[in-house]
Amino acid sequence: MLQIKHLRVSINQKEILKDFNLEVKAGEVHAIMGPNGTGKSTLASVIAGRDIFEVTEGEILYKGKNLLDLPPETRAREGIFLGFQYPVEIPGVSMANFMKTAVNEIRKYKGLEPIGGADFLKLMEEKKKLVEIQSKLNNRSVNEGFSGGEKKKNEIFQMAMLNPTLSILDETDSGLDIDALRIVANGVNKLRTKDNATVVITHYQRLLDYIVPDFVHVMYDGKIVKSGDKHLAIELEEKGYDWIKQELEANASI
Amino acid sequence: MENDKNNIIQELTQGDYKYGFVTDIETETSPIGLSEDTVRYISAKKNEPEFMLEFRLKAYRHWLTLTEPTWAHLHHPPIDYQNIIFYAAPKKQQTLNSLDEVDPELLKTFNKLGISLEEQKLFSGVAVDAVVDSISVKTTFKETLSEKGIIFCSYSEAVKEHPDLVKKYMGSVVPYTDNFFAALNSAVFSDGSFCYIPPGVRCPIELSTYFRINAANSGQFERTLIIADEGSYVSYMEGCTAPMRDENQLHAAIVEIIAHDNAEVKYSTVQNWYPGNKNGDGGIYNFVTKRGFCKGHNSKISWTQVETGSAITWKYPSLILKGDNSVGEFYSVAVTNNYQQADTGTKMIHLGKNTKSTVISKGISAGKSNNSYRGLIKVSKNAINSRNYTQCDSLLLGDKCGAHTFPYIETNNKSSIVEHEATTSKISEDQLFYCLQRGIDNESAISLIVNGYAKEVLNKLPMEFAVEAQKLLSISLEGSVG
């Protein structure tokens, strides 16, 4: 589904991603871990199409298409969803209006008729239950006055509404208490099918207790330096990131 | 309401053409320039009674002593008042044979606004089988209204049919001495609307100039007078969201509203005149004096305006709160794009006890435009326990436009409370990217964000106006970002 090959990305002449490679297949859940400042969020932004980054080398293929040729809204309509680390507030725009606009733009792209009012409200209700959101959401402005936990739940709610093929969840666990973490993770698990894939970006292993990954990758200095299964995350939690650094330095000195 | 409107348009456009062709007399114009003769000419052409001519002449003579105001944050070449035709009765539109001859850009806008084909023809000056004639429209509405004793007619007609009301109220809220443009209007005004709601009557329909198509042609110097007698209510809509084809460059209108005891007037405007092109060439200069007088106890007047058109807007719909417990409201969205300039706001003059006013102003600037809010809150010594709340927000799109706020506050007693809040914000890249990532393209994203920002004001518009106004905001800002 997603193939990232030899990707190099810079911002303001500073290289963030350095020969980054990753392949994600349908039905898989990948976790990308690593210390701060190693380029995890940059990776998420580049896949989603944020134009402040410059891709200097490499390619990203998504469903066989060259993703880097597509504007961000087309990527979204093609089924790429980014769960934001810092969801943005849009005052005065109700969640219902925002979601209806998004759903209909995606439907239009697929050649479908706009969704009817009643069907849309039904869909909202159904998906709200998935992340245990209170009923008042429809009329609230997008993320305005939401608590940290509500914002993250709202990201997963939007993911459920838009039914993406590839979801990238950027630090979805940060700022969540244990109950919210469970709710968010349950939401993600319920949305998991054999046809879609999820990339979870996180600092901590604790999210992976709830969302069990098929693959765990450790990122350091702009690339993946170690990959394994879910046990890698546990090992990482026990030994800390210094363990990876030491291993890298040892390899480098040979 | 929506149905009524459709029915009438349908009725009129499908009916036979009954009212004769436009005659030569109707295209007659006054000599170019302004003099006492011009004023006499206009009054004579309109067959006006003596008191009108006197009013006009006094206004003209006063105008001669005035100079154009320069305090507004506006820049334009000097207006040559001797190079303007002040009266063309009623101005005949150039008639096109089909929509194919209409500017395709204009048609695109019509379609985006969801305006029907027949109406498109009407607004763009294409000859329709049956001309929506002011006389027939008036007849249809008059029957509904006259049952309740409501008078809704053209100003000229009111001068003839209801001279006592005109004499009593004309110039009582905006005297001809008020300002340069008010004096000019008083001297040369061509026509406009007149509305009287008798005591205790709640006007059953939204009165709209839209139905008085001749108002669109009544020229540069329109005048409106609305009188709500004791305990009455009326909601009045001026303008329409369709872009108006207009050959006149200078507009100087006057609106006067009087609310007696326990009366309420809601006045909504959508102004979408030609703003000039992307390089700032052309466009309407719009210098308007609008004022309401809450004369009676417990009276209420609210202004709601959506200003997207005109190259220059100079407009401060104001209220004098004289009656005790009277309430004034001003809700405004002003959009400027390209090289448009707007200096707009309100004045709330608190004279009576326990008077209350609310001002919500939302400015949106894009392109290389300049958007200013100018507001005066004045609380007199006797206006004890009065309150004002002002919220004044500016939204900037891009980094070449300007937003300015000029608040003036005067309070002369200690029991009153005046609050002023102001914010300036930009549409952030983060907000845009968030929308894009959800599959919403740039233009729709800006439209969503801007409409969200202006929501508080749009919610105050009558329903059918509100939906169109939302679309209008997006259209006015097209191409302003990215």
Chai-1 contact restraints between the chains, C-beta under 6 A:
chainA,res_idxA,chainB,res_idxB,connection_type,confidence,min_distance_angstrom,max_distance_angstrom,comment,restraint_id
A,A48,B,Q437,contact,1.0,0.0,6.0,A-B,restraint_1
A,R50,B,F433,contact,1.0,0.0,6.0,A-B,restraint_2
A,P72,B,L436,contact,1.0,0.0,6.0,A-B,restraint_3
A,P72,B,Q437,contact,1.0,0.0,6.0,A-B,restraint_4
A,E73,B,L436,contact,1.0,0.0,6.0,A-B,restraint_5
A,E73,B,G439,contact,1.0,0.0,6.0,A-B,restraint_6
A,E73,B,D441,contact,1.0,0.0,6.0,A-B,restraint_7
A,A76,B,Q437,contact,1.0,0.0,6.0,A-B,restraint_8
A,A76,B,R438,contact,1.0,0.0,6.0,A-B,restraint_9
A,A76,B,G439,contact,1.0,0.0,6.0,A-B,restraint_10
A,R77,B,G439,contact,1.0,0.0,6.0,A-B,restraint_11
A,L82,B,Q437,contact,1.0,0.0,6.0,A-B,restraint_12
A,V88,B,D430,contact,1.0,0.0,6.0,A-B,restraint_13
A,V88,B,Q431,contact,1.0,0.0,6.0,A-B,restraint_14
A,V88,B,Y434,contact,1.0,0.0,6.0,A-B,restraint_15
A,I90,B,Q431,contact,1.0,0.0,6.0,A-B,restraint_16
A,I90,B,I449,contact,1.0,0.0,6.0,A-B,restraint_17
A,I90,B,G452,contact,1.0,0.0,6.0,A-B,restraint_18
A,P91,B,G452,contact,1.0,0.0,6.0,A-B,restraint_19
A,G92,B,G452,contact,1.0,0.0,6.0,A-B,restraint_20
A,G92,B,Y453,contact,1.0,0.0,6.0,A-B,restraint_21
A,G92,B,K455,contact,1.0,0.0,6.0,A-B,restraint_22
A,V93,B,L448,contact,1.0,0.0,6.0,A-B,restraint_23
A,V93,B,G452,contact,1.0,0.0,6.0,A-B,restraint_24
A,T101,B,I440,contact,1.0,0.0,6.0,A-B,restraint_25
A,A102,B,R438,contact,1.0,0.0,6.0,A-B,restraint_26
A,A102,B,G439,contact,1.0,0.0,6.0,A-B,restraint_27
A,A102,B,I440,contact,1.0,0.0,6.0,A-B,restraint_28
A,E105,B,G439,contact,1.0,0.0,6.0,A-B,restraint_29
A,E105,B,I440,contact,1.0,0.0,6.0,A-B,restraint_30
A,I106,B,G439,contact,1.0,0.0,6.0,A-B,restraint_31
